[in-house]
Each structure stands twice: as C-alpha cells, then as structure tokens.
Amino acid sequence: MLRDRLVCVVNHKGIQRKLLAESSLTYDSAIKLALAVEASERESKQLAEATEPPDQESKTSTTQAQAQAAVTKAQSRVIGVEVHI
C-alpha cells in the first residue's frame, strides 16, 4: 500500500512509468529504481554539458577535464565502483 502511494505521487512521468512496469515492485525496490533513474539522468545531463563545444579556447581544457571526469564516473558506476572526483 505504501508502495502504491509512492508510485502515485511521483511527479516524474518517466520514473512513474518504470515503476508501474515492474511486476514484483516492493517499496525498497521502488525507492532504489527511482533514485537510480534520477542519478542516471543527472549524470547524463552533466556529461552532455561537459562535452558541449566551448565558446572560447580558454574553456577547452576545463571542458575536456570535466568530460573526462564525467566519463570516468559513468564508467565506474557501470562496473559497480564508486569514484569520487
């Protein structure tokens, strides 16, 4: 019942669809899934921002460093290792 309330009050339609698609959803798995989707969207946005072409040449090295840091962090999540940069 608490799980159902959680699914109903989620404001993010993408997360809500994923939660509704799970056949054996528990409260704990709903929380984990919602947090995972939020984290992946946030990291995806950071990666996209870090790889945008710079407006000035001076921003190139900073942007490249940010892109490399985002890629390293994303790769570490895929293999299950947390990296703090």
C-alpha positions in Angstrom: 0.0 0.0 0.0 2.8 2.4 0.8 4.5 1.3 -2.5 1.3 2.2 -4.4 1.2 5.7 -2.8 4.8 6.3 -3.7 4.2 5.4 -7.3 1.1 7.7 -7.5 2.8 10.7 -6.1 5.9 10.6 -8.3 6.0 13.7 -10.4 8.4 12.4 -13.0 6.4 10.6 -15.7 9.4 8.5 -16.8 10.1 7.2 -13.3 6.4 6.6 -12.8 6.2 4.5 -16.0 9.2 2.4 -14.9 7.7 1.8 -11.5 4.4 0.8 -13.0 6.1 -1.5 -15.4 7.7 -3.6 -12.6 5.6 -6.7 -11.8 7.2 -7.5 -8.5 7.8 -4.0 -7.1 8.4 -3.6 -3.4 8.7 -0.3 -1.5 12.5 -0.8 -1.3 12.9 -1.6 -5.0 10.7 1.3 -5.9 13.0 3.7 -4.0 16.1 2.2 -5.5 14.8 2.4 -9.0 13.6 6.0 -8.7 17.0 7.0 -7.2 18.8 5.2 -10.0 16.8 6.9 -12.7 17.3 10.3 -11.2 21.1 9.7 -10.8 21.4 8.5 -14.4 19.5 11.5 -15.8 21.6 13.9 -13.7 24.9 12.3 -14.8 23.7 12.2 -18.4 23.0 15.9 -18.2 26.4 16.6 -16.6 28.1 14.5 -19.4 26.2 16.4 -22.1 27.1 19.8 -20.5 30.8 18.8 -20.2 31.1 17.7 -23.8 29.5 20.9 -25.3 31.8 22.8 -27.6 33.4 25.7 -25.7 32.7 29.3 -26.6 36.3 30.3 -26.1 39.6 28.5 -26.5 40.4 29.1 -22.8 37.5 26.9 -21.8 38.7 23.9 -23.8 41.0 22.4 -21.2 38.4 22.8 -18.4 35.6 21.3 -20.6 37.8 18.4 -21.6 38.7 17.7 -18.0 35.0 17.8 -17.0 34.1 15.5 -19.8 36.8 13.0 -18.8 35.7 13.2 -15.1 32.1 12.5 -16.2 33.1 9.6 -18.4 35.3 8.1 -15.6 32.4 8.5 -13.1 29.9 6.9 -15.5 32.2 4.0 -16.3 32.8 3.4 -12.6 29.1 3.2 -12.0 28.7 0.6 -14.8 31.3 -1.7 -13.1 30.0 -1.0 -9.7 32.9 1.0 -8.3 32.2 4.4 -6.8 34.8 7.1 -7.8 34.8 10.5 -6.1 36.3 13.2 -8.2 
